[in-house]
Amino acid sequence: MIGRRLLQKRVWNSGRRWLFPSSPPSPVPAEYCKRHFSTHVLAAFSSPSDNPINVKIPPTQNKCIAECELIKWFVHEGDEVDEFQPLCEVQSDKATIEITSRYKGRVAQVLHVPGSIVKVGETLLKMDVEENRIPPVVLGNLENEKHTSGVLSTPAVRNLAKEHGININEVQGSGKDSRVLKEDILKNAAQKGILEDPSFTATADLGELLHGEMSSSQVSAEVSGHYEDTIVPLRGFQRTMVKTMSMAAKVPHFHYVEEIDCDALAELKTSFQTNNSEPGIKFTFLPILIKSLSMALKKYPMVNSCFSEESVEVILRGSHNIGIAMATPFGLVVPNIKNVQSLSILEITRELSRLQQLALDNKLSPDDISGGTITLSNIGAIGGKFGAPIVNLPEVAIIAMGRIQKLPRVADDGDIYSASIMTVNIGADHRVLDGATVARFCNEWKRFIEKPELLMLHMK
């Protein structure tokens, strides 16, 4: 019989946490387990069944996630598998998750190929197992992730370190609270010559193709006269973009374009960087633009809203969760900085840096990506004067910022002078916002950018 104390322990799966209910009935009936435990956890408390068993995608706390894309397999049919050994990597529209084995046995049948869309609860593979339960030694370690050595890590990471003969105590963890991650083990193995450099070569190559770039070998093949079509499967965030942009294309858009003088903004950024006392912090224009945008949203909350088609209602969002569109080797992703209205420019700079690094490493959490209220797309970081962005539903506004460039301008007295000009293009959902509202909002934002001293006047 399972005791109350055991049911209150935490179950970890590759860093993704499910919490058991705090007050289960005692004794615990089977119906209670079925209601409250995820698929792989329930298997631990069920009676032994005939082999093989079905390994499924377990449900998550986010009930909106109904399916995942299978990114890659770590095992093949016939392979022997240990407990906590990584089986495959899947990606939802929220995050990338590694599915690990809860059993020791042999892979009997793989049911899906990379690129397949697999629904939550659907069987990924079949396994012949020695025992249809989680070993007791594992249950004893569910309360925390610490090894007897005191290193914070998941069982899958410890298993990976053991496979490569690496002492996990000697590995510097890069995760939260110095948690040792899979990437830390692979990096350590590469430094010791056990593995080649664990880079995302295949994904990077796919990213180059998706962004229109070609390797030297591809160019050589073209010059030599070999012209072949290349099929590029859209996966992960790229597949998500297909869905979201298809839905957004059905929304009536209008665009509002404005030019903003950024001379004062450039001086402020230079001052921040000159007086910067924090190593590792680099000030750019973006954190100031994000904070000034939040100040303008206070006066025009309709721009920071979302639209419900079912109830035909507009929800004015209390938090300014400003999303930043980021181009990564894995596709376009839009993490957001939460509660910008309560953050200083320095705090925004730190959070932006954190999100950018996680995006490049493909480690953004579901919380990092969800809950955005308005989006900024800094296309000027790559090039171009302005773009015509499409709203990121259910948000009602998105802003594309072009590059800042020196341009001649004429003063009221006729003198010609040079100014740092940035062109912005605001895409808006015309079901909710009208031209006059967007124009007034943009004027307010422009005022804070051109006279950043006003930020000090109005900040609380």
C-alpha positions as semicolon CSV with decimal commas, in nm:
position;residue;x (nm);y (nm);z (nm)
1;M;0,000;0,000;0,000
2;I;0,124;0,345;-0,085
3;G;0,158;0,573;0,214
4;R;0,063;0,938;0,244
5;R;0,424;1,044;0,282
6;L;0,529;0,882;-0,047
7;L;0,242;1,047;-0,236
8;Q;0,356;1,391;-0,127
9;K;0,698;1,350;-0,285
10;R;0,789;1,518;-0,610
11;V;0,835;1,334;-0,933
12;W;1,085;1,476;-1,181
13;N;1,111;1,396;-1,549
14;S;1,412;1,559;-1,718
15;G;1,370;1,874;-1,514
16;R;0,991;1,899;-1,574
17;R;0,809;1,871;-1,241
18;W;0,473;1,723;-1,151
19;L;0,357;1,764;-0,789
20;F;0,149;1,505;-0,615
21;P;-0,165;1,635;-0,436
22;S;-0,081;1,748;-0,085
23;S;-0,362;1,562;0,093
24;P;-0,449;1,228;-0,068
25;P;-0,701;0,999;0,098
26;S;-0,569;0,717;0,308
27;P;-0,578;0,436;0,209
28;V;-0,540;0,543;-0,153
29;P;-0,804;0,396;-0,388
30;A;-0,718;0,314;-0,751
31;E;-0,968;0,575;-0,876
32;Y;-0,772;0,847;-0,696
33;C;-0,451;0,745;-0,869
34;K;-0,618;0,752;-1,211
35;R;-0,748;1,105;-1,154
36;H;-0,432;1,263;-1,017
37;F;-0,124;1,089;-1,154
38;S;0,034;1,120;-1,495
39;T;0,063;0,813;-1,719
40;H;0,420;0,716;-1,639
41;V;0,370;0,767;-1,265
42;L;0,051;0,559;-1,259
43;A;0,241;0,270;-1,419
44;A;0,456;0,254;-1,106
45;F;0,153;0,177;-0,887
46;S;-0,025;-0,065;-1,119
47;S;0,002;-0,439;-1,097
48;P;0,237;-0,618;-1,338
49;S;0,096;-0,667;-1,689
50;D;0,196;-0,875;-1,989
51;N;0,496;-0,758;-2,192
52;P;0,550;-0,551;-2,391
53;I;0,435;-0,227;-2,228
54;N;0,341;0,098;-2,401
55;V;0,557;0,403;-2,334
56;K;0,344;0,714;-2,388
57;I;0,382;1,090;-2,387
58;P;0,272;1,182;-2,034
59;P;0,028;1,467;-1,971
60;T;0,168;1,796;-1,843
61;Q;0,039;2,061;-1,608
62;N;-0,043;2,278;-1,911
63;K;-0,374;2,131;-2,027
64;C;-0,353;2,336;-2,350
65;I;-0,074;2,111;-2,481
66;A;-0,251;1,837;-2,676
67;E;0,031;1,720;-2,904
68;C;0,406;1,726;-2,947
69;E;0,644;1,687;-3,236
70;L;0,895;1,404;-3,214
71;I;1,233;1,570;-3,270
72;K;1,473;1,276;-3,243
73;W;1,522;0,928;-3,101
74;F;1,807;0,831;-2,870
75;V;1,728;0,458;-2,899
76;H;1,646;0,208;-3,174
77;E;1,452;-0,118;-3,191
78;G;1,644;-0,393;-3,013
79;D;1,840;-0,157;-2,788
80;E;1,875;-0,241;-2,420
81;V;1,749;0,045;-2,202
82;D;1,820;0,130;-1,839
83;E;1,602;0,323;-1,596
84;F;1,612;0,698;-1,661
85;Q;1,791;0,656;-1,992
86;P;1,678;0,920;-2,245
87;L;1,444;0,772;-2,506
88;C;1,356;1,066;-2,727
89;E;1,316;1,442;-2,747
90;V;0,979;1,602;-2,819
91;Q;0,876;1,960;-2,866
92;S;0,544;2,129;-2,806
93;D;0,468;2,489;-2,894
94;K;0,585;2,573;-2,542
95;A;0,912;2,392;-2,481
96;T;1,145;2,105;-2,569
97;I;1,122;1,805;-2,335
98;E;1,332;1,490;-2,305
99;I;1,132;1,172;-2,240
100;T;1,321;0,923;-2,021
101;S;1,256;0,555;-1,954
102;R;1,093;0,448;-1,630
103;Y;1,187;0,087;-1,692
104;K;1,480;-0,141;-1,761
105;G;1,430;-0,355;-2,068
106;R;1,455;-0,374;-2,445
107;V;1,297;-0,156;-2,715
108;A;1,051;-0,385;-2,894
109;Q;0,897;-0,143;-3,145
110;V;0,936;0,225;-3,234
111;L;0,601;0,360;-3,355
112;H;0,692;0,707;-3,487
113;V;0,964;0,872;-3,693
114;P;1,122;1,213;-3,627
115;G;0,894;1,488;-3,748
116;S;0,578;1,300;-3,652
117;I;0,310;1,477;-3,450
118;V;0,223;1,263;-3,149
119;K;-0,074;1,339;-2,926
120;V;-0,038;1,349;-2,548
121;G;-0,120;1,004;-2,414
122;E;-0,035;0,833;-2,744
123;T;0,215;0,547;-2,743
124;L;0,568;0,636;-2,853
125;L;0,721;0,289;-2,841
126;K;0,674;-0,059;-2,698
127;M;0,920;-0,210;-2,451
128;D;0,989;-0,557;-2,318
129;V;1,064;-0,494;-1,951
130;E;1,196;-0,699;-1,664
131;E;0,942;-0,562;-1,420
132;N;0,646;-0,335;-1,483
133;R;0,729;-0,102;-1,198
134;I;0,972;0,167;-1,091
135;P;1,254;0,015;-0,884
136;P;1,228;0,086;-0,507
137;V;1,567;0,255;-0,508
138;V;1,425;0,518;-0,742
139;L;1,123;0,583;-0,523
140;G;1,360;0,658;-0,239
141;N;1,520;0,935;-0,445
142;L;1,204;1,106;-0,569
143;E;1,199;1,366;-0,293
144;N;1,488;1,559;-0,442
145;E;1,737;1,552;-0,727
146;K;2,053;1,542;-0,519
147;H;2,290;1,252;-0,557
148;T;2,461;1,118;-0,247
149;S;2,746;1,346;-0,348
150;G;2,522;1,650;-0,306
151;V;2,528;1,752;-0,674
152;L;2,192;1,878;-0,798
153;S;2,087;1,699;-1,118
154;T;1,823;1,472;-1,263
155;P;1,859;1,093;-1,270
156;A;1,889;1,107;-1,650
157;V;2,187;1,342;-1,625
158;R;2,356;1,125;-1,360
159;N;2,302;0,823;-1,584
160;L;2,458;1,009;-1,878
161;A;2,761;1,102;-1,668
162;K;2,800;0,739;-1,561
163;E;2,782;0,620;-1,923
164;H;3,076;0,843;-2,019
165;G;3,277;0,772;-1,705
166;I;3,253;1,129;-1,579
167;N;3,261;1,220;-1,210
168;I;2,958;1,447;-1,179
169;N;3,118;1,618;-0,876
170;E;3,379;1,766;-1,109
171;V;3,124;1,914;-1,350
172;Q;3,033;2,282;-1,319
173;G;2,655;2,308;-1,344
174;S;2,506;2,583;-1,559
175;G;2,144;2,538;-1,448
176;K;1,953;2,710;-1,171
177;D;2,119;2,671;-0,832
178;S;2,423;2,521;-1,015
179;R;2,218;2,224;-1,132
180;V;2,418;2,000;-1,366
181;L;2,244;1,974;-1,705
182;K;2,284;1,727;-1,990
183;E;2,474;1,990;-2,189
184;D;2,722;2,030;-1,902
185;I;2,802;1,657;-1,914
186;L;2,844;1,660;-2,293
187;K;3,065;1,969;-2,276
188;N;3,279;1,809;-2,007
189;A;3,307;1,492;-2,215
190;A;3,416;1,697;-2,517
191;Q;3,682;1,877;-2,312
192;K;3,823;1,542;-2,202
193;G;3,820;1,407;-2,556
194;I;3,555;1,146;-2,478
195;L;3,313;1,296;-2,730
196;E;3,333;1,534;-3,023
197;D;3,216;1,889;-2,966
198;P;2,846;1,849;-2,874
199;S;2,714;2,118;-3,107
200;F;2,377;2,124;-3,275
201;T;2,531;2,074;-3,619
202;A;2,228;1,923;-3,787
203;T;1,993;2,181;-3,642
204;A;2,228;2,463;-3,730
205;D;2,246;2,340;-4,087
206;L;1,867;2,332;-4,097
207;G;1,863;2,685;-3,957
208;E;2,098;2,800;-4,231
209;L;1,869;2,656;-4,495
210;L;1,561;2,811;-4,335
211;H;1,731;3,150;-4,327
212;G;1,840;3,128;-4,688
213;E;2,209;3,064;-4,623
214;M;2,421;2,805;-4,800
215;S;2,733;2,622;-4,695
216;S;3,046;2,620;-4,910
217;S;2,981;2,258;-5,009
218;Q;2,637;2,351;-5,136
219;V;2,780;2,638;-5,337
220;S;3,047;2,408;-5,485
221;A;2,781;2,157;-5,588
222;E;2,585;2,430;-5,762
223;V;2,890;2,558;-5,947
224;S;2,970;2,208;-6,067
225;G;2,629;2,183;-6,227
226;H;2,444;1,960;-5,981
227;Y;2,106;2,123;-5,921
228;E;1,892;1,920;-5,685
229;D;1,586;2,013;-5,484
230;T;1,622;2,007;-5,107
231;I;1,333;1,907;-4,884
232;V;1,340;2,090;-4,552
233;P;1,093;1,956;-4,293
234;L;0,951;2,231;-4,073
235;R;0,986;2,126;-3,712
236;G;0,964;2,270;-3,365
237;F;0,912;2,644;-3,359
238;Q;0,902;2,654;-3,739
239;R;0,600;2,424;-3,743
240;T;0,440;2,631;-3,467
241;M;0,489;2,944;-3,677
242;V;0,297;2,782;-3,962
243;K;-0,005;2,736;-3,736
244;T;0,005;3,071;-3,558
245;M;0,063;3,279;-3,871
246;S;-0,210;3,093;-4,060
247;M;-0,455;3,188;-3,787
248;A;-0,326;3,545;-3,767
249;A;-0,364;3,591;-4,144
250;K;-0,742;3,563;-4,099
251;V;-0,743;3,868;-3,870
252;P;-0,805;4,210;-4,033
253;H;-0,482;4,409;-3,994
254;F;-0,385;4,768;-4,042
255;H;-0,038;4,921;-4,008
256;Y;0,081;5,254;-3,874
257;V;0,430;5,380;-3,964
258;E;0,626;5,649;-3,778
259;E;0,982;5,783;-3,760
260;I;1,143;5,842;-3,420
261;D;1,451;6,054;-3,344
262;C;1,686;5,842;-3,130
263;D;1,968;6,093;-3,065
264;A;1,878;6,135;-2,697
265;L;1,830;5,758;-2,666
266;A;2,181;5,700;-2,802
267;E;2,329;5,940;-2,546
268;L;2,145;5,766;-2,263
269;K;2,265;5,423;-2,377
270;T;2,625;5,548;-2,396
271;S;2,594;5,693;-2,045
272;F;2,461;5,364;-1,909
273;Q;2,747;5,170;-2,064
274;T;3,012;5,419;-1,948
275;N;2,890;5,400;-1,589
276;N;2,824;5,027;-1,596
277;S;2,977;4,854;-1,293
278;E;2,835;4,507;-1,356
279;P;3,054;4,265;-1,554
280;G;2,870;4,069;-1,818
281;I;2,602;4,336;-1,864
282;K;2,597;4,513;-2,200
283;F;2,350;4,796;-2,247
284;T;2,168;4,831;-2,579
285;F;1,877;5,039;-2,705
286;L;1,627;4,759;-2,658
287;P;1,578;4,763;-2,277
288;I;1,511;5,138;-2,288
289;L;1,264;5,093;-2,573
290;I;1,091;4,816;-2,377
291;K;1,056;5,030;-2,065
292;S;0,935;5,335;-2,258
293;L;0,682;5,113;-2,437
294;S;0,545;5,001;-2,100
295;M;0,510;5,366;-1,993
296;A;0,302;5,439;-2,303
297;L;0,085;5,131;-2,243
298;K;-0,019;5,272;-1,905
299;K;-0,198;5,554;-2,083
300;Y;-0,338;5,336;-2,363
301;P;-0,422;4,997;-2,203
302;M;-0,632;4,890;-2,503
303;V;-0,308;4,830;-2,694
304;N;-0,205;4,586;-2,417
305;S;-0,514;4,369;-2,448
306;C;-0,625;4,038;-2,595
307;F;-0,938;3,952;-2,787
308;S;-1,172;3,658;-2,723
309;E;-1,353;3,551;-3,039
310;E;-1,589;3,318;-2,853
311;S;-1,729;3,580;-2,614
312;V;-1,649;3,883;-2,834
313;E;-1,475;4,047;-2,539
314;V;-1,158;4,249;-2,498
315;I;-0,950;4,171;-2,190
316;L;-0,731;4,460;-2,074
317;R;-0,419;4,287;-1,941
318;G;-0,296;4,416;-1,605
319;S;0,063;4,303;-1,662
320;H;0,290;4,434;-1,935
321;N;0,442;4,105;-2,054
322;I;0,637;4,233;-2,353
323;G;0,742;3,966;-2,601
324;I;1,068;3,995;-2,795
325;A;1,084;3,812;-3,129
326;M;1,414;3,623;-3,152
327;A;1,559;3,446;-3,456
328;T;1,740;3,129;-3,346
329;P;1,885;2,824;-3,526
330;F;1,567;2,646;-3,414
331;G;1,327;2,899;-3,567
332;L;1,150;3,215;-3,458
333;V;1,052;3,224;-3,092
334;V;0,890;3,499;-2,885
335;P;0,972;3,481;-2,512
336;N;0,836;3,765;-2,303
337;I;0,960;3,976;-2,014
338;K;0,702;3,959;-1,738
339;N;0,566;4,266;-1,552
340;V;0,781;4,524;-1,728
341;Q;0,582;4,799;-1,556
342;S;0,745;4,694;-1,227
343;L;1,102;4,650;-1,355
344;S;1,392;4,893;-1,381
345;I;1,588;4,928;-1,705
346;L;1,873;4,734;-1,543
347;E;1,638;4,449;-1,445
348;I;1,496;4,443;-1,798
349;T;1,851;4,423;-1,936
350;R;1,930;4,121;-1,718
351;E;1,606;3,941;-1,804
352;L;1,651;4,009;-2,175
353;S;2,001;3,864;-2,162
354;R;1,872;3,553;-1,982
355;L;1,598;3,494;-2,239
356;Q;1,833;3,546;-2,533
357;Q;2,077;3,286;-2,400
358;L;1,801;3,033;-2,331
359;A;1,657;3,088;-2,679
360;L;1,995;3,021;-2,842
361;D;2,031;2,702;-2,635
362;N;1,670;2,595;-2,707
363;K;1,600;2,582;-2,332
364;L;1,314;2,829;-2,294
365;S;1,053;2,712;-2,044
366;P;0,677;2,717;-2,112
367;D;0,647;3,012;-1,874
368;D;0,907;3,208;-2,073
369;I;0,704;3,175;-2,392
370;S;0,344;3,199;-2,268
371;G;0,142;3,491;-2,138
372;G;0,269;3,769;-2,366
373;T;0,058;4,082;-2,407
374;I;0,235;4,273;-2,688
375;T;0,533;4,192;-2,914
376;L;0,841;4,381;-3,031
377;S;1,027;4,264;-3,340
378;N;1,369;4,425;-3,371
379;I;1,432;4,360;-3,741
380;G;1,685;4,644;-3,739
381;A;1,930;4,419;-3,556
382;I;1,962;4,224;-3,882
383;G;1,885;4,495;-4,135
384;G;1,601;4,675;-4,306
385;K;1,421;5,001;-4,244
386;F;1,082;4,859;-4,150
387;G;0,857;4,557;-4,193
388;A;0,483;4,486;-4,190
389;P;0,441;4,257;-3,887
390;I;0,147;4,025;-3,819
391;V;-0,003;4,018;-3,470
392;N;0,082;3,732;-3,237
393;L;-0,267;3,615;-3,136
394;P;-0,442;3,662;-2,900
395;E;-0,244;3,988;-2,868
396;V;-0,381;4,285;-3,061
397;A;-0,060;4,473;-3,147
398;I;0,295;4,406;-3,265
399;I;0,574;4,654;-3,339
400;A;0,852;4,608;-3,592
401;M;1,152;4,836;-3,535
402;G;1,390;4,910;-3,822
403;R;1,758;4,991;-3,793
404;I;1,866;5,327;-3,653
405;Q;2,046;5,527;-3,923
406;K;2,185;5,876;-3,963
407;L;1,962;6,080;-4,195
408;P;1,945;6,450;-4,291
409;R;1,659;6,649;-4,141
410;V;1,541;7,008;-4,181
411;A;1,492;7,225;-3,871
412;D;1,213;7,478;-3,834
413;D;1,454;7,759;-3,929
414;G;1,557;7,577;-4,246
415;D;1,893;7,447;-4,125
416;I;1,983;7,092;-4,224
417;Y;2,112;6,863;-3,950
418;S;2,189;6,494;-3,900
419;A;1,963;6,279;-3,681
420;S;1,952;5,913;-3,572
421;I;1,620;5,796;-3,713
422;M;1,437;5,470;-3,641
423;T;1,130;5,369;-3,839
424;V;0,864;5,173;-3,653
425;N;0,566;4,991;-3,801
426;I;0,280;4,897;-3,570
427;G;0,062;4,609;-3,684
428;A;-0,279;4,610;-3,515
429;D;-0,589;4,392;-3,496
430;H;-0,854;4,614;-3,658
431;R;-1,131;4,429;-3,476
432;V;-1,011;4,589;-3,154
433;L;-0,792;4,889;-3,236
434;D;-0,862;5,184;-3,466
435;G;-0,615;5,415;-3,635
436;A;-0,667;5,705;-3,398
437;T;-0,592;5,494;-3,089
438;V;-0,275;5,350;-3,239
439;A;-0,158;5,694;-3,358
440;R;-0,204;5,848;-3,011
441;F;-0,032;5,552;-2,848
442;C;0,262;5,578;-3,087
443;N;0,293;5,952;-3,020
444;E;0,313;5,881;-2,646
445;W;0,582;5,615;-2,697
446;K;0,772;5,845;-2,933
447;R;0,765;6,120;-2,671
448;F;0,933;5,897;-2,411
449;I;1,199;5,783;-2,661
450;E;1,285;6,131;-2,790
451;K;1,284;6,275;-2,437
452;P;1,394;5,986;-2,211
453;E;1,420;6,219;-1,912
454;L;1,038;6,192;-1,901
455;L;1,082;5,829;-1,797
456;M;1,231;5,951;-1,468
457;L;0,944;6,193;-1,424
458;H;0,671;5,931;-1,461
459;M;0,832;5,615;-1,321
460;K;0,709;5,498;-0,982
